[in-house]
């Protein structure tokens, strides 16, 4: 390898709560010679990291500024409320935003949910991060509404969570710089979309005009010559006298013989 050659690699950014383990494992199985590097970024900086070339692709939370970015929405998460285990809400399976009207609900500065109207009583000060808000919930100061993956990420033995119905959902997408849709990006898109190793990808599909012409259909199997000839002959002799059987008398000699004059 010369000094000018660069070993190919793939850099994948992801926001907290997203677990790319499965896709990374498939990548390593299919492309063992191309290392994949993981880069955790905050939801607020994810788009800028991609635009600046800090990563080839990344898992982001929508909405995101799509200027110069392409994105494929993947899934939406369940929204939950994080509470102390002895909280009254822990006695039910789910609550609505209205059920939290009398609760102090934290909305950290890195919040990933978009509310038209935030539920509960606002805290005196917004926590800096979701992790900070979780600490305040553990102290019994209030509750926190987040995507379920973040509740799991910040799991503590003294906390639990319950589903919140009628709340905004956090949607996760795969994004990459629009002008840098490289072959490796296409490979990773195929992995995330569940394509098998043998399935065709957009960059390897043959255009319709370049496809090999379809093979001509095999000619219909010919009928036996004898059978076909018999039918043709019967049709051609329609109206002709029937063939006399061997030993039959000519028609003129049938019946009463003629007298000679």
PyMOL commands that set and color helices and strands:
alter all, ss='L'
color gray80, all
select helices_A, chain A and resi 21-30+46-51+88-91+97-100+130-138+148-153+178-180+183-192+208-210+225-236+251-253
alter helices_A, ss='H'
color red, helices_A
select strands_A, chain A and resi 9-15+35-41+57-62+69-76+79-84+94-96+104-106+121-122+143-147+159-165+171-177
alter strands_A, ss='S'
color yellow, strands_A
deselect
rebuild
show_as cartoon
